Amino acid sequence: MKINRSGMVLSLLLLTIIFNVQSAARAQKIRLASFNIKEMSSEKLQDVDENGVGRNAQLRAAAEIIRRIDADILVLNEIDHDYSVSDAQNKYTVNCERFLQAYLAQADYQFIFAAPCNTGHLSGFDFNNDGLVATEKNRGTREHGDDCYGWGTYPGQYSMAVLSKYPIRQQAVRTFQKFLWQDLPGHHMPPGYYSAEEQAIFRLSSKSHWDVPVQIGEQTLHLLLSHPTPPVFDGPEDKNGRRNFDEIKFWKLYLDNSPAIYDDSGVKGGFKKDEAFAIMGDLNAALQSNSRYDGQIAIMQLLQHWRVQDSGPAMTSDGAKDGIIPGAPDYFEQATTEFRKGRKRRIDYILPSRKLHIIKGGVYWPAPEKEPQLNSMALKASDHRAVWLDITWAM
């Protein structure tokens, strides 16, 4: 057989080029960030001057931090959905657009995703057993929030959103807002606390659970997003601690492709795809949490999952290290909050799948002695610190 050497050389050259292009795409660095900006309300977002520039000092500080981090994909917690606008105005993304225009004018976030959350939507039942079934007359009060599917003194409070520089595959998004708590295998609903009628309509998500696929070149990155209820503000029944544990357990079962999972479109099953993902958001789950069931702390359901990497060692800050003893068992240097002096906790997470390679990351929390102005800015922006992580696809 006669061999065409020039043809072989050309074929090898083409294969080399294709391999190098694919390798370059896989090696592309992507920066992820998650930021719970405290009570990012419609009122704050609409406070602008005559030129449309935002005037709220807190949101200005948060925007400056976002600019400094310069993430490719940014997850926001506690941003309102503005239900006062019409469907034609896309009420779920309108506040994202306000934030971009008034505070992040130079940011290149071309793609937005937001969807309904359970916060502030009345259930029609007395969920907190105080003898009052809240109605619209109770809007703006704690009584209203306590009888909602997700705590909020009005509809849309404390919701979620995604801002991305890469295309979001909107038609492939899965949302689990209406998934019932009683349908979660091995759930921990407080025995005897909710009536049979309440259990039949009680939703698991205090906000929502989303699987948002983002297209990055030829790769797809699934953002698994939620904002579980804090495991506090309840009584001996531990309804919030139990719900927090199970909102996190949902992701464990989702990654295990549990057939019990169903989304808001009625599609059954969990995460079947062999694609990369990152679990992101304010999970309200610390290593010191009292939300402990099935012999483990809530967050360990994810930190010890075989498909998940614990990014904690890459995500520390000088501010969290200030005045604490680092390392086991609490790893306070990874903290993202300090609601009370001396009580530093890691509750905001970016947990990538093992298909991803961690380059570096951090928590935006400058030390007060080294960088007092930047520390002051971080404290002004929110009671949470922004977290970020640089990743690539593992080769």
C-alpha positions in Angstrom: 0.0 0.0 0.0 1.3 3.4 -1.0 1.3 6.0 1.8 0.7 9.6 1.0 3.1 11.3 3.4 1.8 14.8 2.7 -1.7 13.7 3.4 -0.7 12.1 6.7 1.2 15.3 7.8 -1.8 17.4 7.0 -4.1 15.1 8.9 -1.8 15.1 11.9 -1.6 18.9 11.7 -5.4 19.2 11.7 -5.8 16.9 14.6 -3.2 18.8 16.6 -5.0 22.1 15.9 -8.3 20.6 16.9 -6.8 19.2 20.1 -5.2 22.5 21.0 -8.4 24.4 20.4 -10.4 22.0 22.6 -7.7 22.1 25.3 -7.7 25.9 25.2 -11.5 25.9 25.6 -11.3 23.5 28.5 -8.4 25.5 30.1 -10.4 28.8 29.9 -10.7 30.4 33.3 -14.2 31.2 34.6 -14.7 33.3 37.6 -17.9 32.5 39.7 -19.2 34.8 42.4 -22.1 34.7 44.9 -23.2 37.7 46.9 -26.1 38.0 49.4 -26.7 41.8 49.3 -28.8 42.4 52.3 -32.4 43.3 51.5 -31.8 44.5 47.9 -35.3 45.9 47.7 -37.1 47.5 44.8 -37.3 50.7 46.8 -33.5 50.9 47.1 -33.0 50.0 43.4 -35.3 52.8 42.3 -33.5 55.4 44.3 -31.6 57.2 41.5 -30.6 60.8 40.8 -31.7 62.9 37.7 -29.1 61.0 35.6 -30.3 57.6 36.6 -27.3 56.9 38.9 -28.1 55.0 42.1 -28.0 56.9 45.3 -28.2 54.1 47.9 -25.0 54.0 49.8 -25.2 50.3 50.6 -25.8 49.3 47.0 -23.0 51.6 45.9 -20.6 49.7 48.2 -21.9 46.4 46.9 -21.5 47.5 43.3 -17.9 48.5 43.9 -17.1 45.1 45.4 -18.7 43.4 42.4 -16.6 45.5 40.1 -13.4 44.6 42.0 -14.2 40.9 41.8 -15.3 41.1 38.1 -16.9 37.7 38.0 -18.0 36.1 34.7 -21.1 34.7 36.5 -22.6 36.4 39.5 -25.4 34.9 41.7 -27.4 37.4 43.8 -29.4 36.5 46.9 -32.0 38.8 48.6 -32.8 40.8 45.4 -36.6 41.6 45.2 -38.8 40.5 42.4 -40.9 43.5 41.6 -44.5 42.2 41.2 -45.8 45.8 40.7 -44.7 45.8 37.1 -46.6 43.9 34.4 -45.7 40.6 32.8 -44.8 42.4 29.6 -42.1 44.3 31.5 -40.5 40.9 32.6 -41.1 41.5 36.3 -38.6 38.8 37.4 -35.6 40.5 35.8 -36.6 44.2 36.1 -34.7 44.7 39.4 -31.5 43.1 37.9 -31.8 45.6 35.0 -32.2 48.4 37.5 -29.1 47.4 39.4 -27.1 47.1 36.2 -28.2 50.5 34.9 -28.0 52.4 38.1 -25.0 50.8 39.8 -23.1 48.6 37.3 -23.2 50.6 34.2 -19.9 49.3 32.8 -20.5 45.7 33.7 -20.8 43.3 30.8 -23.6 41.1 32.1 -25.6 40.5 28.9 -27.6 37.5 30.2 -30.0 37.4 33.2 -32.0 34.7 34.7 -34.6 35.2 37.4 -37.8 33.2 38.2 -40.6 33.2 40.8 -39.7 32.4 44.4 -41.8 31.3 47.3 -41.1 34.3 49.5 -44.0 36.3 50.7 -46.7 34.3 48.9 -49.5 33.4 51.4 -50.4 29.8 51.8 -53.9 30.3 53.2 -52.9 28.3 56.3 -51.7 29.0 59.8 -48.2 27.6 59.2 -46.8 28.9 62.5 -49.7 27.7 64.6 -50.3 31.1 66.3 -54.1 31.0 65.7 -54.0 33.6 62.9 -54.3 32.8 59.2 -52.6 35.7 57.6 -54.2 37.6 54.7 -53.3 40.5 52.4 -54.2 42.8 55.3 -51.2 41.5 57.2 -48.7 42.4 54.4 -45.6 44.0 55.8 -45.7 42.1 59.1 -44.1 39.1 60.6 -47.5 37.4 60.8 -47.6 37.6 57.0 -44.2 36.0 56.5 -44.9 33.2 59.0 -47.9 32.0 56.9 -46.1 32.1 53.6 -44.5 29.3 51.6 -41.2 31.2 52.1 -40.6 33.9 54.6 -41.2 37.4 53.4 -43.3 40.4 54.5 -44.4 40.9 50.9 -44.3 38.8 47.6 -40.9 38.8 46.0 -38.8 39.8 49.0 -35.4 37.9 49.4 -35.5 36.4 45.9 -32.6 35.3 43.6 -31.1 36.1 40.3 -28.1 35.2 38.0 -26.1 37.8 36.0 -23.8 36.2 33.3 -21.4 37.2 30.6 -22.0 33.8 29.0 -25.3 32.7 27.4 -27.8 31.1 29.7 -29.7 28.2 28.2 -33.1 29.5 29.2 -35.1 26.7 27.7 -33.1 24.1 29.6 -33.5 25.7 33.0 -35.2 23.5 35.7 -36.9 25.1 38.6 -38.3 23.3 41.7 -40.3 26.1 43.4 -43.4 23.9 43.9 -41.7 20.7 44.9 -43.5 19.5 48.1 -41.5 18.9 51.3 -43.4 15.7 52.0 -42.3 14.3 48.6 -38.6 14.5 49.6 -37.4 10.9 50.4 -36.5 10.7 54.1 -37.8 14.2 54.8 -37.7 15.7 58.3 -41.0 17.6 58.6 -41.7 18.2 62.3 -44.0 15.3 63.5 -47.4 16.5 64.5 -46.7 20.2 63.7 -48.4 20.6 60.4 -51.9 19.3 59.6 -52.5 16.8 56.8 -53.9 19.6 54.7 -50.8 21.8 55.3 -48.4 19.0 54.5 -50.3 18.4 51.2 -49.4 21.9 50.0 -46.2 22.8 51.9 -43.3 23.5 49.5 -39.8 22.5 50.4 -38.0 25.5 49.0 -38.1 28.7 51.2 -37.1 30.6 48.0 -36.6 28.1 45.1 -34.1 25.5 43.8 -32.8 26.1 40.3 -30.6 24.2 37.8 -29.4 27.0 35.5 -27.2 25.8 32.6 -24.7 28.3 31.2 -23.0 27.8 27.8 -19.3 28.4 28.0 -17.9 27.6 24.5 -18.5 24.0 23.9 -18.9 23.3 27.7 -22.0 23.5 29.8 -21.8 24.6 33.5 -24.9 23.9 35.6 -25.5 26.4 38.4 -27.4 24.7 41.2 -28.9 27.6 43.1 -30.9 27.9 46.3 -31.1 30.0 49.5 -32.4 27.8 52.3 -34.1 29.2 55.3 -31.9 30.0 58.4 -32.1 27.1 60.9 -33.3 29.5 63.6 -36.3 31.7 64.5 -38.5 28.7 65.5 -39.3 26.6 68.6 -38.6 23.2 70.0 -40.2 21.7 66.9 -37.2 23.0 64.9 -39.2 23.5 61.8 -36.6 25.9 60.3 -33.7 23.7 61.2 -35.4 20.7 59.7 -36.3 22.6 56.5 -32.8 23.9 56.2 -31.4 20.4 56.4 -33.9 19.1 53.8 -33.4 22.0 51.4 -29.7 21.0 51.3 -30.6 17.4 51.2 -32.6 18.1 48.0 -29.2 18.8 46.2 -27.8 15.5 47.5 -30.8 13.6 46.1 -30.7 15.6 42.9 -27.0 14.8 42.3 -27.9 11.1 43.0 -30.5 11.3 40.3 -33.4 10.4 42.7 -36.5 9.4 40.8 -38.6 11.1 43.4 -37.5 14.6 42.2 -39.8 16.5 39.9 -39.5 20.0 38.5 -42.1 22.7 38.0 -42.8 21.4 34.4 -43.5 17.9 35.7 -40.2 16.4 34.5 -39.1 13.7 36.9 -35.6 12.7 38.0 -32.5 14.4 39.2 -29.2 15.4 37.5 -28.7 12.8 34.9 -26.1 14.6 32.9 -22.4 13.9 32.9 -21.7 17.7 32.9 -20.0 20.1 35.3 -21.9 22.0 38.0 -21.4 24.4 40.9 -23.7 24.6 43.9 -23.9 28.3 44.8 -25.6 30.6 47.2 -26.3 31.5 50.8 -27.0 28.1 52.1 -27.4 29.3 55.8 -25.5 26.2 56.8 -22.3 26.4 58.9 -20.1 23.7 60.4 -21.4 24.9 63.8 -25.1 24.6 62.8 -27.6 22.9 65.1 -29.4 21.6 62.0 -28.2 18.0 62.5 -30.2 15.0 61.3 -29.3 11.5 60.0 -26.2 11.7 62.1 -24.7 14.7 60.3 -24.6 18.5 60.1 -26.7 19.8 57.2 -23.8 21.1 55.0 -21.9 17.9 55.3 -24.4 16.3 53.0 -22.8 18.3 50.2 -19.2 18.7 51.5 -18.9 14.9 51.6 -20.8 14.1 48.4 -18.7 12.1 46.0 -19.4 14.5 43.1 -18.6 17.7 45.0 -15.4 19.5 45.9 -15.1 21.5 49.1 -13.6 24.8 47.9 -13.2 26.0 51.4 -9.3 25.9 51.5 -9.2 28.2 48.5 -11.7 30.6 49.8 -10.4 32.6 52.8 -9.9 36.2 53.7 -7.7 38.4 55.9 -10.8 39.8 57.5 -12.0 36.4 58.6 -8.5 35.5 59.8 -8.4 38.6 61.9 -8.3 37.6 65.6 -9.2 33.9 65.2 -7.5 30.5 65.4 -7.5 29.0 61.9 -7.9 25.3 61.0 -9.9 22.4 62.4 -12.5 22.0 63.7 -14.2 25.2 62.8 -12.1 26.7 59.9 -13.2 30.2 60.8 -10.7 31.6 58.2 -13.3 30.5 55.6 -16.1 32.5 57.2 -18.4 34.7 55.2 -20.4 36.3 58.0 -20.1 37.6 61.5 -23.6 38.4 62.6 -22.4 38.8 66.2 -18.9 39.8 67.3 -16.7 36.7 67.5 -19.2 34.4 65.8 -17.7 34.0 62.3 -19.4 31.5 60.1 -19.1 30.1 56.6 -22.6 30.0 55.1 -22.1 31.3 51.6 -20.8 28.7 49.2 -19.4 27.9 45.7 -19.0 24.1 45.6 -17.8 22.9 42.2 -18.1 19.4 40.8 -15.1 17.2 40.5 -15.2 17.8 36.7 -13.8 21.3 37.5 -10.4 22.3 38.5 -10.1 25.0 41.2 -7.5 27.7 40.4 -8.0 30.1 43.3 -10.7 31.9 45.1 -11.5 34.1 48.0 -13.9 35.9 50.3 -14.1 39.7 49.9 -13.4 40.6 53.5 -10.4 43.0 53.9 -8.8 43.1 57.3 -9.8 46.2 59.4 -6.2 47.0 60.4 -4.6 46.5 57.0 -7.3 48.0 54.8 -9.7 49.9 57.0 -11.5 51.7 54.1 -12.1 48.5 52.1 -13.2 46.7 55.3 -15.7 49.5 56.0 -17.0 49.2 52.4 -17.5 45.4 52.8 -19.4 45.9 56.1 -21.6 48.6 54.5 -22.4 46.5 51.5 -24.0 43.6 53.4 -24.0 41.4 56.5 -22.6 38.7 54.1 -19.2 38.8 52.3 -19.1 38.2 48.6 -17.3 34.9 47.6 -15.6 34.1 44.4 -13.9 31.1 42.7 -11.8 30.7 39.6 -12.3 27.4 37.8 -11.5 25.5 34.6 -12.6 22.2 33.3 -10.4 19.4 34.6 -8.3 17.8 31.8 
